Amino acid sequence: MARLSELNLSTYRTFLQPLVRGLANQPAADLAQALNPLRLSYTIFADSNPWMNGAKKLTANVAATRKPAAADNPFLELQTHVSDQITATLDAYRVARDQLAEQMFFGFYGSPFVQALLGLGAGGEARPFPGVSPEKLAARRALADVHAAKLQTGGFDEALTRAVLYVIAADRTLDQRCALALNVARQQLMHLSLAEFKVVVRDQAFLLQLECERAVEALASLVPDADARMELLKQVHAIIDTGAPSSAAERDRLTRLSRLLATPIERPARRATVVSQ
């Protein structure tokens, strides 16, 4: 499936993409957006539709005379029965559809003819994928070099952001606790504009993704003063402890940060933080 997708993408970019780009224009894009089924299902019943003027008056009359149906109303019982039948029918359709889709998928992609056509013969190696272009590789290396130069540049703001990102990435999940931690970190760096804070977060996150070990070990060089290191650790602990208790992996990383900065830390008392919804 991946090989066929690659071939389809290559064919599209070679033959169809120039034509699509040539035909694309703003009026066509606006029309496609207006005719989108999800959008159209709302706009067709909107007040802007002149055909709905009569319905607007009828709905006002219905709302004025509306009253709940009696419990023994036969139509109410019929409604429940029909609803249950529709639900059972949709469930049966879903099961049959999924089974048919699975059989068609394996029947097509598992066919020896299709596999041989795509260079995936039985027991043989697939034809090598052309890979990434030299230009893209060069751009990636240049971007990596630019960020690698930032490993030991910055100050307290960069160190705090990098340390918080390092700890909350311990479980490799972005959940509500991670969002809350970043929100609290933002409160500590209100002297930065929102755009500046986003740049700092992006840069530090990329550094941790690029060279995590070197980025963490370089924290000490960003905050050389012992008092500043102690304050950094206190703020990191306070940010991570906000909300739910920290996980075992996060506590391990907090311990490692304390060792790297070589500063005794007094764990701050837990505090409640109100986050605006």
PyRosetta script that sets phi, psi and omega in degrees:
from pyrosetta import init, pose_from_sequence

init()
pose = pose_from_sequence("MARLSELNLSTYRTFLQPLVRGLANQPAADLAQALNPLRLSYTIFADSNPWMNGAKKLTANVAATRKPAAADNPFLELQTHVSDQITATLDAYRVARDQLAEQMFFGFYGSPFVQALLGLGAGGEARPFPGVSPEKLAARRALADVHAAKLQTGGFDEALTRAVLYVIAADRTLDQRCALALNVARQQLMHLSLAEFKVVVRDQAFLLQLECERAVEALASLVPDADARMELLKQVHAIIDTGAPSSAAERDRLTRLSRLLATPIERPARRATVVSQ")
pose.set_psi(1, -42.3)
pose.set_omega(1, 178.8)
pose.set_phi(2, -63.3)
pose.set_psi(2, -41.9)
pose.set_omega(2, 179.9)
pose.set_phi(3, -64.5)
pose.set_psi(3, -43.6)
pose.set_omega(3, 178.6)
pose.set_phi(4, -64.0)
pose.set_psi(4, -37.9)
pose.set_omega(4, 177.3)
pose.set_phi(5, -63.1)
pose.set_psi(5, -40.3)
pose.set_omega(5, 177.9)
pose.set_phi(6, -63.7)
pose.set_psi(6, -42.0)
pose.set_omega(6, 179.3)
pose.set_phi(7, -66.3)
pose.set_psi(7, -41.4)
pose.set_omega(7, 178.5)
pose.set_phi(8, -62.8)
pose.set_psi(8, -42.1)
pose.set_omega(8, 179.6)
pose.set_phi(9, -64.1)
pose.set_psi(9, -41.8)
pose.set_omega(9, 178.9)
pose.set_phi(10, -63.5)
pose.set_psi(10, -42.1)
pose.set_omega(10, 178.8)
pose.set_phi(11, -65.0)
pose.set_psi(11, -41.4)
pose.set_omega(11, 179.9)
pose.set_phi(12, -63.1)
pose.set_psi(12, -46.5)
pose.set_omega(12, -177.9)
pose.set_phi(13, -65.1)
pose.set_psi(13, -30.0)
pose.set_omega(13, -177.7)
pose.set_phi(14, -79.5)
pose.set_psi(14, -44.0)
pose.set_omega(14, -170.6)
pose.set_phi(15, -107.6)
pose.set_psi(15, -40.0)
pose.set_omega(15, -171.4)
pose.set_phi(16, -98.3)
pose.set_psi(16, -32.6)
pose.set_omega(16, -175.9)
pose.set_phi(17, -59.9)
pose.set_psi(17, -42.7)
pose.set_omega(17, 177.2)
pose.set_phi(18, -60.4)
pose.set_psi(18, -38.7)
pose.set_omega(18, 179.0)
pose.set_phi(19, -66.6)
pose.set_psi(19, -43.2)
pose.set_omega(19, -180.0)
pose.set_phi(20, -62.9)
pose.set_psi(20, -42.8)
pose.set_omega(20, 179.2)
pose.set_phi(21, -65.5)
pose.set_psi(21, -33.9)
pose.set_omega(21, 179.0)
pose.set_phi(22, -69.8)
pose.set_psi(22, -33.8)
pose.set_omega(22, -178.3)
pose.set_phi(23, -87.1)
pose.set_psi(23, -17.4)
pose.set_omega(23, -176.2)
pose.set_phi(24, -71.8)
pose.set_psi(24, 135.2)
pose.set_omega(24, 176.1)
pose.set_phi(25, -152.9)
pose.set_psi(25, 170.0)
pose.set_omega(25, -174.5)
pose.set_phi(26, -66.6)
pose.set_psi(26, -43.0)
pose.set_omega(26, 177.7)
pose.set_phi(27, -59.4)
pose.set_psi(27, -40.5)
pose.set_omega(27, 178.5)
pose.set_phi(28, -65.3)
pose.set_psi(28, -38.2)
pose.set_omega(28, 178.4)
pose.set_phi(29, -66.9)
pose.set_psi(29, -40.7)
pose.set_omega(29, 177.9)
pose.set_phi(30, -64.1)
pose.set_psi(30, -39.5)
pose.set_omega(30, 179.5)
pose.set_phi(31, -66.5)
pose.set_psi(31, -43.1)
pose.set_omega(31, 178.5)
pose.set_phi(32, -62.9)
pose.set_psi(32, -36.5)
pose.set_omega(32, 178.0)
pose.set_phi(33, -68.4)
pose.set_psi(33, -41.3)
pose.set_omega(33, -179.0)
pose.set_phi(34, -68.2)
pose.set_psi(34, -31.2)
pose.set_omega(34, -178.1)
pose.set_phi(35, -92.1)
pose.set_psi(35, 5.3)
pose.set_omega(35, 176.5)
pose.set_phi(36, -59.2)
pose.set_psi(36, 129.5)
pose.set_omega(36, -174.8)
pose.set_phi(37, -55.6)
pose.set_psi(37, -38.5)
pose.set_omega(37, -179.4)
pose.set_phi(38, -66.8)
pose.set_psi(38, -38.5)
pose.set_omega(38, 179.2)
pose.set_phi(39, -76.6)
pose.set_psi(39, -39.7)
pose.set_omega(39, -176.7)
pose.set_phi(40, -65.0)
pose.set_psi(40, -32.7)
pose.set_omega(40, -179.9)
pose.set_phi(41, -63.8)
pose.set_psi(41, -20.3)
pose.set_omega(41, 176.1)
pose.set_phi(42, -95.5)
pose.set_psi(42, -46.5)
pose.set_omega(42, -174.5)
pose.set_phi(43, -67.5)
pose.set_psi(43, -27.4)
pose.set_omega(43, -178.6)
pose.set_phi(44, -67.1)
pose.set_psi(44, -23.9)
pose.set_omega(44, 178.5)
pose.set_phi(45, -105.8)
pose.set_psi(45, 12.5)
pose.set_omega(45, -177.9)
pose.set_phi(46, -79.5)
pose.set_psi(46, 164.7)
pose.set_omega(46, 179.0)
pose.set_phi(47, -64.3)
pose.set_psi(47, -22.7)
pose.set_omega(47, -179.8)
pose.set_phi(48, -70.3)
pose.set_psi(48, -15.8)
pose.set_omega(48, 177.1)
pose.set_phi(49, -82.1)
pose.set_psi(49, 116.1)
pose.set_omega(49, -177.0)
pose.set_phi(50, -62.4)
pose.set_psi(50, -24.0)
pose.set_omega(50, 179.9)
pose.set_phi(51, -70.5)
pose.set_psi(51, -12.3)
pose.set_omega(51, -178.7)
pose.set_phi(52, -94.9)
pose.set_psi(52, 3.3)
pose.set_omega(52, -179.7)
pose.set_phi(53, -61.8)
pose.set_psi(53, -43.0)
pose.set_omega(53, 178.7)
pose.set_phi(54, -66.8)
pose.set_psi(54, -38.3)
pose.set_omega(54, 179.7)
pose.set_phi(55, -64.7)
pose.set_psi(55, -32.2)
pose.set_omega(55, 179.7)
pose.set_phi(56, -62.9)
pose.set_psi(56, -40.7)
pose.set_omega(56, 178.5)
pose.set_phi(57, -68.7)
pose.set_psi(57, -39.1)
pose.set_omega(57, 179.8)
pose.set_phi(58, -65.1)
pose.set_psi(58, -40.6)
pose.set_omega(58, 179.9)
pose.set_phi(59, -65.0)
pose.set_psi(59, -34.0)
pose.set_omega(59, 177.8)
pose.set_phi(60, -64.8)
pose.set_psi(60, -41.9)
pose.set_omega(60, 178.8)
pose.set_phi(61, -66.7)
pose.set_psi(61, -40.8)
pose.set_omega(61, 179.2)
pose.set_phi(62, -64.4)
pose.set_psi(62, -42.7)
pose.set_omega(62, -179.6)
pose.set_phi(63, -63.8)
pose.set_psi(63, -34.1)
pose.set_omega(63, -178.0)
pose.set_phi(64, -72.5)
pose.set_psi(64, -31.4)
pose.set_omega(64, -176.3)
pose.set_phi(65, -107.3)
pose.set_psi(65, 12.4)
pose.set_omega(65, -175.6)
pose.set_phi(66, -73.5)
pose.set_psi(66, 139.3)
pose.set_omega(66, 174.3)
pose.set_phi(67, -148.7)
pose.set_psi(67, 152.0)
pose.set_omega(67, -176.5)
pose.set_phi(68, -67.0)
pose.set_psi(68, 148.7)
pose.set_omega(68, 178.6)
pose.set_phi(69, -77.0)
pose.set_psi(69, 150.5)
pose.set_omega(69, 178.7)
pose.set_phi(70, -69.5)
pose.set_psi(70, 153.8)
pose.set_omega(70, -176.8)
pose.set_phi(71, -64.1)
pose.set_psi(71, -29.2)
pose.set_omega(71, -179.0)
pose.set_phi(72, -95.5)
pose.set_psi(72, 16.7)
pose.set_omega(72, 179.0)
pose.set_phi(73, -66.1)
pose.set_psi(73, 123.2)
pose.set_omega(73, -177.8)
pose.set_phi(74, -64.0)
pose.set_psi(74, -30.9)
pose.set_omega(74, 179.3)
pose.set_phi(75, -68.9)
pose.set_psi(75, -31.3)
pose.set_omega(75, 176.5)
pose.set_phi(76, -65.5)
pose.set_psi(76, -42.7)
pose.set_omega(76, 176.9)
pose.set_phi(77, -65.8)
pose.set_psi(77, -40.8)
pose.set_omega(77, 177.9)
pose.set_phi(78, -62.6)
pose.set_psi(78, -38.5)
pose.set_omega(78, 178.3)
pose.set_phi(79, -60.5)
pose.set_psi(79, -45.1)
pose.set_omega(79, 179.2)
pose.set_phi(80, -62.8)
pose.set_psi(80, -42.4)
pose.set_omega(80, -179.5)
pose.set_phi(81, -64.0)
pose.set_psi(81, -46.3)
pose.set_omega(81, 179.6)
pose.set_phi(82, -64.0)
pose.set_psi(82, -39.6)
pose.set_omega(82, 178.8)
pose.set_phi(83, -61.8)
pose.set_psi(83, -42.9)
pose.set_omega(83, 178.3)
pose.set_phi(84, -63.4)
pose.set_psi(84, -39.1)
pose.set_omega(84, 179.4)
pose.set_phi(85, -66.1)
pose.set_psi(85, -40.8)
pose.set_omega(85, 178.6)
pose.set_phi(86, -63.9)
pose.set_psi(86, -42.4)
pose.set_omega(86, 179.1)
pose.set_phi(87, -62.2)
pose.set_psi(87, -44.3)
pose.set_omega(87, 179.4)
pose.set_phi(88, -64.8)
pose.set_psi(88, -39.0)
pose.set_omega(88, 179.4)
pose.set_phi(89, -65.5)
pose.set_psi(89, -43.0)
pose.set_omega(89, 179.4)
pose.set_phi(90, -65.8)
pose.set_psi(90, -38.9)
pose.set_omega(90, 177.4)
pose.set_phi(91, -63.2)
pose.set_psi(91, -43.5)
pose.set_omega(91, 178.6)
pose.set_phi(92, -64.4)
pose.set_psi(92, -39.8)
pose.set_omega(92, 177.7)
pose.set_phi(93, -63.5)
pose.set_psi(93, -41.5)
pose.set_omega(93, -179.5)
pose.set_phi(94, -61.7)
pose.set_psi(94, -44.8)
pose.set_omega(94, 179.9)
pose.set_phi(95, -62.7)
pose.set_psi(95, -46.5)
pose.set_omega(95, -179.7)
pose.set_phi(96, -64.2)
pose.set_psi(96, -39.8)
pose.set_omega(96, 179.3)
pose.set_phi(97, -63.8)
pose.set_psi(97, -45.2)
pose.set_omega(97, -179.5)
pose.set_phi(98, -63.9)
pose.set_psi(98, -40.6)
pose.set_omega(98, 178.3)
pose.set_phi(99, -64.4)
pose.set_psi(99, -43.4)
pose.set_omega(99, 179.3)
pose.set_phi(100, -64.8)
pose.set_psi(100, -41.9)
pose.set_omega(100, 179.3)
pose.set_phi(101, -62.8)
pose.set_psi(101, -40.0)
pose.set_omega(101, 179.0)
pose.set_phi(102, -65.8)
pose.set_psi(102, -43.8)
pose.set_omega(102, 179.6)
pose.set_phi(103, -64.0)
pose.set_psi(103, -41.0)
pose.set_omega(103, 178.9)
pose.set_phi(104, -66.8)
pose.set_psi(104, -38.5)
pose.set_omega(104, -179.1)
pose.set_phi(105, -62.0)
pose.set_psi(105, -53.8)
pose.set_omega(105, -177.8)
pose.set_phi(106, -70.6)
pose.set_psi(106, -31.5)
pose.set_omega(106, 178.0)
pose.set_phi(107, -65.3)
pose.set_psi(107, -37.1)
pose.set_omega(107, -179.0)
pose.set_phi(108, -81.1)
pose.set_psi(108, -56.3)
pose.set_omega(108, -175.5)
pose.set_phi(109, -73.6)
pose.set_psi(109, -21.0)
pose.set_omega(109, 176.7)
pose.set_phi(110, -88.8)
pose.set_psi(110, -0.8)
pose.set_omega(110, 179.3)
pose.set_phi(111, -67.3)
pose.set_psi(111, 130.9)
pose.set_omega(111, 177.3)
pose.set_phi(112, -57.6)
pose.set_psi(112, -34.6)
pose.set_omega(112, -179.7)
pose.set_phi(113, -64.0)
pose.set_psi(113, -47.3)
pose.set_omega(113, -179.4)
pose.set_phi(114, -65.0)
pose.set_psi(114, -41.7)
pose.set_omega(114, -179.7)
pose.set_phi(115, -65.4)
pose.set_psi(115, -40.1)
pose.set_omega(115, 177.3)
pose.set_phi(116, -67.8)
pose.set_psi(116, -36.9)
pose.set_omega(116, 179.2)
pose.set_phi(117, -63.3)
pose.set_psi(117, -32.2)
pose.set_omega(117, -179.3)
pose.set_phi(118, -93.7)
pose.set_psi(118, 9.5)
pose.set_omega(118, 178.0)
pose.set_phi(119, 78.7)
pose.set_psi(119, 24.2)
pose.set_omega(119, -179.6)
pose.set_phi(120, -115.2)
pose.set_psi(120, 61.0)
pose.set_omega(120, -179.5)
pose.set_phi(121, -66.5)
pose.set_psi(121, 158.5)
pose.set_omega(121, -178.7)
pose.set_phi(122, -62.5)
pose.set_psi(122, 123.3)
pose.set_omega(122, 177.6)
pose.set_phi(123, 78.3)
pose.set_psi(123, -6.3)
pose.set_omega(123, -179.1)
pose.set_phi(124, -99.2)
pose.set_psi(124, 167.3)
pose.set_omega(124, 178.8)
pose.set_phi(125, -89.7)
pose.set_psi(125, 144.8)
pose.set_omega(125, 178.4)
pose.set_phi(126, -68.8)
pose.set_psi(126, 150.7)
pose.set_omega(126, 175.4)
pose.set_phi(127, -61.0)
pose.set_psi(127, 136.5)
pose.set_omega(127, -175.1)
pose.set_phi(128, -63.5)
pose.set_psi(128, 139.5)
pose.set_omega(128, 176.9)
pose.set_phi(129, -72.8)
pose.set_psi(129, 138.7)
pose.set_omega(129, -177.7)
pose.set_phi(130, -54.2)
pose.set_psi(130, -27.8)
pose.set_omega(130, 177.5)
pose.set_phi(131, 84.4)
pose.set_psi(131, -171.9)
pose.set_omega(131, -177.1)
pose.set_phi(132, -79.0)
pose.set_psi(132, 142.4)
pose.set_omega(132, -178.8)
pose.set_phi(133, -67.3)
pose.set_psi(133, 152.5)
pose.set_omega(133, 178.4)
pose.set_phi(134, -58.4)
pose.set_psi(134, -33.6)
pose.set_omega(134, 179.9)
pose.set_phi(135, -65.3)
pose.set_psi(135, -42.5)
pose.set_omega(135, 179.7)
pose.set_phi(136, -67.6)
pose.set_psi(136, -38.9)
pose.set_omega(136, 177.1)
pose.set_phi(137, -62.8)
pose.set_psi(137, -41.5)
pose.set_omega(137, 178.7)
pose.set_phi(138, -64.1)
pose.set_psi(138, -39.8)
pose.set_omega(138, 178.6)
pose.set_phi(139, -65.2)
pose.set_psi(139, -39.3)
pose.set_omega(139, 177.9)
pose.set_phi(140, -64.3)
pose.set_psi(140, -42.6)
pose.set_omega(140, 179.5)
pose.set_phi(141, -65.1)
pose.set_psi(141, -39.2)
pose.set_omega(141, 179.5)
pose.set_phi(142, -64.7)
pose.set_psi(142, -42.0)
pose.set_omega(142, 178.6)
pose.set_phi(143, -64.5)
pose.set_psi(143, -40.7)
pose.set_omega(143, 178.8)
pose.set_phi(144, -64.9)
pose.set_psi(144, -38.1)
pose.set_omega(144, 179.2)
pose.set_phi(145, -66.3)
pose.set_psi(145, -39.3)
pose.set_omega(145, 179.6)
pose.set_phi(146, -62.5)
pose.set_psi(146, -44.3)
pose.set_omega(146, -179.1)
pose.set_phi(147, -74.4)
pose.set_psi(147, -32.6)
pose.set_omega(147, 178.3)
pose.set_phi(148, -63.0)
pose.set_psi(148, -31.1)
pose.set_omega(148, 178.0)
pose.set_phi(149, -69.1)
pose.set_psi(149, -16.7)
pose.set_omega(149, -179.3)
pose.set_phi(150, -92.0)
pose.set_psi(150, 3.9)
pose.set_omega(150, -177.1)
pose.set_phi(151, -58.0)
pose.set_psi(151, -40.7)
pose.set_omega(151, -176.0)
pose.set_phi(152, -115.6)
pose.set_psi(152, 25.7)
pose.set_omega(152, 176.5)
pose.set_phi(153, -116.0)
pose.set_psi(153, 145.2)
pose.set_omega(153, -178.7)
pose.set_phi(154, 125.3)
pose.set_psi(154, -175.6)
pose.set_omega(154, -179.2)
pose.set_phi(155, -137.1)
pose.set_psi(155, -144.8)
pose.set_omega(155, -175.0)
pose.set_phi(156, -63.6)
pose.set_psi(156, -39.9)
pose.set_omega(156, -178.5)
pose.set_phi(157, -61.6)
pose.set_psi(157, -47.1)
pose.set_omega(157, -180.0)
pose.set_phi(158, -65.7)
pose.set_psi(158, -39.0)
pose.set_omega(158, -180.0)
pose.set_phi(159, -65.6)
pose.set_psi(159, -42.2)
pose.set_omega(159, 179.3)
pose.set_phi(160, -63.4)
pose.set_psi(160, -45.7)
pose.set_omega(160, 180.0)
pose.set_phi(161, -63.0)
pose.set_psi(161, -44.7)
pose.set_omega(161, -179.6)
pose.set_phi(162, -63.6)
pose.set_psi(162, -41.6)
pose.set_omega(162, -178.8)
pose.set_phi(163, -66.1)
pose.set_psi(163, -42.6)
pose.set_omega(163, 179.4)
pose.set_phi(164, -64.5)
pose.set_psi(164, -44.9)
pose.set_omega(164, 178.8)
pose.set_phi(165, -62.3)
pose.set_psi(165, -37.8)
pose.set_omega(165, 179.4)
pose.set_phi(166, -63.4)
pose.set_psi(166, -40.9)
pose.set_omega(166, -177.2)
pose.set_phi(167, -72.9)
pose.set_psi(167, -46.5)
pose.set_omega(167, -175.9)
pose.set_phi(168, -72.1)
pose.set_psi(168, -14.2)
pose.set_omega(168, 176.5)
pose.set_phi(169, -85.8)
pose.set_psi(169, 4.5)
pose.set_omega(169, -176.6)
pose.set_phi(170, -61.9)
pose.set_psi(170, -39.7)
pose.set_omega(170, -178.4)
pose.set_phi(171, -91.2)
pose.set_psi(171, 0.6)
pose.set_omega(171, 177.0)
pose.set_phi(172, 56.7)
pose.set_psi(172, 33.6)
pose.set_omega(172, 177.2)
pose.set_phi(173, -133.9)
pose.set_psi(173, 141.5)
pose.set_omega(173, 175.8)
pose.set_phi(174, -104.8)
pose.set_psi(174, 98.5)
pose.set_omega(174, -176.3)
pose.set_phi(175, -120.1)
pose.set_psi(175, -166.4)
pose.set_omega(175, -177.7)
pose.set_phi(176, -64.5)
pose.set_psi(176, -35.3)
pose.set_omega(176, 179.1)
pose.set_phi(177, -63.5)
pose.set_psi(177, -40.7)
pose.set_omega(177, 179.5)
pose.set_phi(178, -64.5)
pose.set_psi(178, -43.2)
pose.set_omega(178, 178.2)
pose.set_phi(179, -62.9)
pose.set_psi(179, -39.1)
pose.set_omega(179, 178.7)
pose.set_phi(180, -65.7)
pose.set_psi(180, -40.5)
pose.set_omega(180, 179.2)
pose.set_phi(181, -63.4)
pose.set_psi(181, -43.2)
pose.set_omega(181, 178.1)
pose.set_phi(182, -65.3)
pose.set_psi(182, -35.5)
pose.set_omega(182, 178.3)
pose.set_phi(183, -65.6)
pose.set_psi(183, -41.3)
pose.set_omega(183, 178.3)
pose.set_phi(184, -68.0)
pose.set_psi(184, -38.6)
pose.set_omega(184, 176.8)
pose.set_phi(185, -61.3)
pose.set_psi(185, -37.1)
pose.set_omega(185, 177.5)
pose.set_phi(186, -62.1)
pose.set_psi(186, -38.5)
pose.set_omega(186, 178.9)
pose.set_phi(187, -63.7)
pose.set_psi(187, -29.7)
pose.set_omega(187, 179.5)
pose.set_phi(188, -77.1)
pose.set_psi(188, -17.4)
pose.set_omega(188, -175.5)
pose.set_phi(189, -120.1)
pose.set_psi(189, 41.3)
pose.set_omega(189, -177.9)
pose.set_phi(190, -68.5)
pose.set_psi(190, -14.0)
pose.set_omega(190, 176.5)
pose.set_phi(191, -71.0)
pose.set_psi(191, -14.6)
pose.set_omega(191, 173.8)
pose.set_phi(192, -91.9)
pose.set_psi(192, 143.1)
pose.set_omega(192, 173.5)
pose.set_phi(193, -69.5)
pose.set_psi(193, 164.2)
pose.set_omega(193, -179.4)
pose.set_phi(194, -60.7)
pose.set_psi(194, -39.7)
pose.set_omega(194, 179.0)
pose.set_phi(195, -64.6)
pose.set_psi(195, -41.4)
pose.set_omega(195, 178.5)
pose.set_phi(196, -65.8)
pose.set_psi(196, -39.8)
pose.set_omega(196, 178.7)
pose.set_phi(197, -63.1)
pose.set_psi(197, -41.3)
pose.set_omega(197, 178.4)
pose.set_phi(198, -62.2)
pose.set_psi(198, -39.6)
pose.set_omega(198, 178.4)
pose.set_phi(199, -63.3)
pose.set_psi(199, -43.3)
pose.set_omega(199, 179.5)
pose.set_phi(200, -62.5)
pose.set_psi(200, -44.6)
pose.set_omega(200, -179.5)
pose.set_phi(201, -63.0)
pose.set_psi(201, -45.1)
pose.set_omega(201, -179.7)
pose.set_phi(202, -62.3)
pose.set_psi(202, -45.0)
pose.set_omega(202, -178.7)
pose.set_phi(203, -63.6)
pose.set_psi(203, -46.1)
pose.set_omega(203, -177.5)
pose.set_phi(204, -69.2)
pose.set_psi(204, -36.0)
pose.set_omega(204, 177.4)
pose.set_phi(205, -65.0)
pose.set_psi(205, -40.3)
pose.set_omega(205, 179.4)
pose.set_phi(206, -68.1)
pose.set_psi(206, -37.3)
pose.set_omega(206, 177.4)
pose.set_phi(207, -62.1)
pose.set_psi(207, -42.8)
pose.set_omega(207, 178.6)
pose.set_phi(208, -66.2)
pose.set_psi(208, -34.3)
pose.set_omega(208, 177.4)
pose.set_phi(209, -73.2)
pose.set_psi(209, -34.4)
pose.set_omega(209, -177.2)
pose.set_phi(210, -74.9)
pose.set_psi(210, -54.2)
pose.set_omega(210, -178.9)
pose.set_phi(211, -144.3)
pose.set_psi(211, 84.4)
pose.set_omega(211, -173.2)
pose.set_phi(212, -62.6)
pose.set_psi(212, -48.4)
pose.set_omega(212, -175.0)
pose.set_phi(213, -63.2)
pose.set_psi(213, -47.8)
pose.set_omega(213, -179.7)
pose.set_phi(214, -65.1)
pose.set_psi(214, -36.3)
pose.set_omega(214, -179.6)
pose.set_phi(215, -65.3)
pose.set_psi(215, -39.8)
pose.set_omega(215, 179.6)
pose.set_phi(216, -71.3)
pose.set_psi(216, -43.0)
pose.set_omega(216, -179.6)
pose.set_phi(217, -64.9)
pose.set_psi(217, -24.5)
pose.set_omega(217, -179.6)
pose.set_phi(218, -80.9)
pose.set_psi(218, -3.6)
pose.set_omega(218, -179.3)
pose.set_phi(219, -60.0)
pose.set_psi(219, -37.2)
pose.set_omega(219, -178.5)
pose.set_phi(220, -62.0)
pose.set_psi(220, -34.3)
pose.set_omega(220, -180.0)
pose.set_phi(221, -74.0)
pose.set_psi(221, -24.1)
pose.set_omega(221, 177.4)
pose.set_phi(222, -75.2)
pose.set_psi(222, -29.2)
pose.set_omega(222, -179.4)
pose.set_phi(223, -126.6)
pose.set_psi(223, 80.7)
pose.set_omega(223, -175.6)
pose.set_phi(224, -73.1)
pose.set_psi(224, -26.1)
pose.set_omega(224, -176.8)
pose.set_phi(225, -75.4)
pose.set_psi(225, 135.0)
pose.set_omega(225, -176.8)
pose.set_phi(226, -63.6)
pose.set_psi(226, -42.3)
pose.set_omega(226, 179.2)
pose.set_phi(227, -64.1)
pose.set_psi(227, -38.5)
pose.set_omega(227, 179.0)
pose.set_phi(228, -66.4)
pose.set_psi(228, -36.0)
pose.set_omega(228, 177.5)
pose.set_phi(229, -65.0)
pose.set_psi(229, -41.8)
pose.set_omega(229, 178.8)
pose.set_phi(230, -62.9)
pose.set_psi(230, -42.1)
pose.set_omega(230, 178.2)
pose.set_phi(231, -64.9)
pose.set_psi(231, -37.5)
pose.set_omega(231, 178.3)
pose.set_phi(232, -61.6)
pose.set_psi(232, -47.1)
pose.set_omega(232, -179.3)
pose.set_phi(233, -64.7)
pose.set_psi(233, -39.6)
pose.set_omega(233, 178.5)
pose.set_phi(234, -62.2)
pose.set_psi(234, -43.3)
pose.set_omega(234, -179.3)
pose.set_phi(235, -67.5)
pose.set_psi(235, -39.2)
pose.set_omega(235, 178.5)
pose.set_phi(236, -62.8)
pose.set_psi(236, -45.2)
pose.set_omega(236, 178.4)
pose.set_phi(237, -62.2)
pose.set_psi(237, -42.5)
pose.set_omega(237, -179.4)
pose.set_phi(238, -64.8)
pose.set_psi(238, -39.0)
pose.set_omega(238, 180.0)
pose.set_phi(239, -67.9)
pose.set_psi(239, -45.7)
pose.set_omega(239, -177.6)
pose.set_phi(240, -68.8)
pose.set_psi(240, -33.9)
pose.set_omega(240, -177.6)
pose.set_phi(241, -77.9)
pose.set_psi(241, -7.0)
pose.set_omega(241, 178.8)
pose.set_phi(242, -68.9)
pose.set_psi(242, 132.3)
pose.set_omega(242, 178.8)
pose.set_phi(243, 85.6)
pose.set_psi(243, -133.9)
pose.set_omega(243, -177.0)
pose.set_phi(244, -70.2)
pose.set_psi(244, 154.9)
pose.set_omega(244, 178.8)
pose.set_phi(245, -61.3)
pose.set_psi(245, 148.5)
pose.set_omega(245, 179.8)
pose.set_phi(246, -69.8)
pose.set_psi(246, 152.9)
pose.set_omega(246, -180.0)
pose.set_phi(247, -81.3)
pose.set_psi(247, 171.5)
pose.set_omega(247, 179.9)
pose.set_phi(248, -63.9)
pose.set_psi(248, -40.1)
pose.set_omega(248, 179.7)
pose.set_phi(249, -65.0)
pose.set_psi(249, -38.3)
pose.set_omega(249, 178.2)
pose.set_phi(250, -68.0)
pose.set_psi(250, -38.7)
pose.set_omega(250, 177.9)
pose.set_phi(251, -64.5)
pose.set_psi(251, -36.1)
pose.set_omega(251, 177.1)
pose.set_phi(252, -63.1)
pose.set_psi(252, -40.1)
pose.set_omega(252, -179.9)
pose.set_phi(253, -72.2)
pose.set_psi(253, -34.0)
pose.set_omega(253, 174.8)
pose.set_phi(254, -63.5)
pose.set_psi(254, -40.4)
pose.set_omega(254, 177.2)
pose.set_phi(255, -63.0)
pose.set_psi(255, -40.3)
pose.set_omega(255, 179.6)
pose.set_phi(256, -66.2)
pose.set_psi(256, -38.6)
pose.set_omega(256, 176.8)
pose.set_phi(257, -61.0)
pose.set_psi(257, -40.4)
pose.set_omega(257, 179.1)
pose.set_phi(258, -62.7)
pose.set_psi(258, -39.9)
pose.set_omega(258, 179.5)
pose.set_phi(259, -68.7)
pose.set_psi(259, -42.1)
pose.set_omega(259, -177.7)
pose.set_phi(260, -64.6)
pose.set_psi(260, -39.4)
pose.set_omega(260, 179.4)
pose.set_phi(261, -83.2)
pose.set_psi(261, -10.2)
pose.set_omega(261, 174.0)
pose.set_phi(262, 51.7)
pose.set_psi(262, 47.0)
pose.set_omega(262, -179.3)
pose.set_phi(263, -134.4)
pose.set_psi(263, 126.1)
pose.set_omega(263, 175.6)
pose.set_phi(264, -64.2)
pose.set_psi(264, 141.7)
pose.set_omega(264, -175.6)
pose.set_phi(265, -127.9)
pose.set_psi(265, 137.1)
pose.set_omega(265, 174.1)
pose.set_phi(266, -96.8)
pose.set_psi(266, 113.6)
pose.set_omega(266, -175.3)
pose.set_phi(267, -63.7)
pose.set_psi(267, 124.4)
pose.set_omega(267, -177.2)
pose.set_phi(268, -72.3)
pose.set_psi(268, 155.5)
pose.set_omega(268, 177.1)
pose.set_phi(269, -66.8)
pose.set_psi(269, 146.3)
pose.set_omega(269, 178.9)
pose.set_phi(270, -66.4)
pose.set_psi(270, 141.3)
pose.set_omega(270, -179.2)
pose.set_phi(271, -135.5)
pose.set_psi(271, 149.0)
pose.set_omega(271, 178.5)
pose.set_phi(272, -86.7)
pose.set_psi(272, 140.5)
pose.set_omega(272, 178.7)
pose.set_phi(273, -123.2)
pose.set_psi(273, 129.4)
pose.set_omega(273, 179.5)
pose.set_phi(274, -92.1)
pose.set_psi(274, 121.7)
pose.set_omega(274, 179.1)
pose.set_phi(275, -108.9)
pose.set_psi(275, 124.4)
pose.set_omega(275, -180.0)
pose.set_phi(276, -67.2)
pose.set_psi(276, 137.2)
pose.set_omega(276, 179.0)
pose.set_phi(277, -85.5)
pose.dump_pdb("model.pdb")
